[in-house]
Amino acid sequence: MPTELDDSLQPRPVVYQVGKFRVEDRGAGAWAVVDGASCLNRDGEWEYEPLPSSRTQAFFDRCRYPKNEAIQRAQDIQQAVT
């Protein structure tokens, strides 16, 4: 019987680093473009990401993307700051 924890069974967050920005899997096909405690909204503005219990549907609509769109937005914003 193994005595060590098999870490392959542990859930791991999926994160892509795009320059200084992170694209993070938030579950259920929703991805966020993150810089510290802020996330990129659909208007290209950074907004504070509230605690999970305080996030509204409007927040999700503004700040969550399909994976490929989130990566593209992160690449676009990275190019804009370099």
Secondary structure, DSSP 4 states (H G I P E B T S, - for coil): ---S--GGGS----EEEETTEEEEE-STT-EEEEETTEEE-TTS-EEE---GGG--HHHHHHH-B-HHHHHHHHHHHHHHH-
